């Protein structure tokens, strides 16, 4: 039972135990989890005898148990100290009491480890994005309500052959609101468990572990159903199969295919929601498993107008409804993300005016200490010829006396001149062709 991997695992456990004793629980947790990875690798590739494997498995369970206790302690932030973990290396008899025969299987500590690895993918706090916060995209919203909200609220509607959608692909140019829609789903699906994963969550450096992470993800989703698995940039995991791809990539894809619609897998109550900017690279078998493929296009003028209003929020401004309509009409070809950049740049224009001003004048406005009190001695930047102009720069203005200019239409137009759309015509043509062949308009 010797080897570099096993030796590395022992070293990591030693460090973990030391940090545990010092009550550096966060560092100890990382070291325990890292050590388990090495131990499991040693079981597969270094341990020769069955007795050696059993010994390592027992250690894995003990360290995973300790890691879970530390994780619970840190998440609950209790004042009560955790029981000293200094004896973790020995045989904690209570650890193995609740699973007699299961502990003899290699899959038990592995599943525990993979479940821990994916625990961060479960969205515990709602993102607080409502349907109304998403401009336009009514077709996509309706499809998501059909798949997520209605089956939970009215389960009797979905009996017999009427079944909710189990796979929805959102595709379109970057910045059109695919991930934002997923946040709205996470907020609105009150009784559902929401898993948000990316390729980084499911790809492991160890041989064979990536597909086990995929399998564990779907197992967790079935255990916590109704549930939604949101996979951003799904093309990174499920691109077209080719002769040049690695064995690891092929195995991940195969596991996805099996878990999404394989024989013996009951995915009722589990929705897989994928998002991609380049749907044409998806493997054809994966594409078929996304029953609904919804195009999330660049926003139309009315939606662009709403995006401007949403991004400006409650920031003081002087824009009228006509100004917002004008901005919506002048931003043809802009995505929602492009418009948010325009607004962010416009919001900085008052700051730039303060920085470059050579003159300030006294104005009336709400006091910084108490907004309900109106004072006459606030200072706002002005032109040198303005009535009451005082020659000074921003360094001379007291911190509580500055009244910055409100955002104006001219600020927006100035930002529009410098911020150009990021979506090119060639990609739009590809997306339209994919829609004509396989998708539907959102």
Buried (B, 14 or more C-beta within 10 A) or exposed (E): EEBEBBEBBBEBBEBBBBBBBEEBBEBBBBBBBBBBBBBBBBBEEBBEEEEBBBBBBBBBBBBBBBBBBBBEBEEEEEEEEBEEBEBBBEEBEEBBEEEEEEBEEBEBBBBBBBBBBBEEBBBEEEBEBEBEBBBBBEBBBEBBBBBBBEBBEEEEEBEEEEEBBBBBBBBBBBBBBBBBBBBBBBBBBEEBBBBBBBBEBBBBEBEEBBBBBBBBBBBBBBEBBBBBBBBBBBBBBBBBBEEEEEEBBBBBBBBBBBBBBBEEEEBEBBBBBBBBBBBBEBBEBBBBBBBBBBBBBBBEBEBBBBBBBBBBEEEEBEBEEEBBBBBBEEBEBBBBBBBBBBBEBBBEBBEEBBEEBEBBBBBEBEBBEEEEEEBEEBBBBBEEEEEEBEEBBBEEBEEEBBBBBEBBBEBBBBBBEEBEBBBEEEBBEEBEEBBEEBBEEB
